[in-house]
Amino acid sequence: MNGAALAQVERRGLPGTNRALLVTQVDDGSPAFAHGIRAGDLVIGVNQRRVTTAPELAKALRASGRLALNVVRGEFLLTIQLR
């Protein structure tokens, strides 16, 4: 994700797969910042399909057509349209 640093984390207290990608930093003015991605967001999927590692995310972001990130921010589940 251009302009964002990610770290793989384990989410506690959730059933099933509990890995996610934590956005640790977002550069001001970057494409990630422009799309509304912020430090502290947890990226859990792309187009409603689960991603748990940086390589899975990179592969999902190369897909053609509609592209939306599934993000947990605090207590909220967000869908961030990328294209």
C-alpha positions, 0 to 999 in steps of 0.5 A: 500500500503506497505510503503506509507501513504495515505490521502483521498482528494477532487479534485476541478474543476473536474466533477463527482466524485472528491475524490482521495487518496493522497500519503503523504509519501513513505518510501525509500526502500519500495515496494511502492518506488520500484514501482515508487510511490512518495509523491504527487501522486494522486491514482485514480484507479486500473486497470482502475476502480475508487477508492476513499477510502483506503478500496476500494484501499485495496480491489482492490489490493487484486485482482488476475492477472494483477495489475496497479495503475492509478495515477495523477502526476502533469499534467500527468496520469500514469499507474504504473504496480505492477504485 
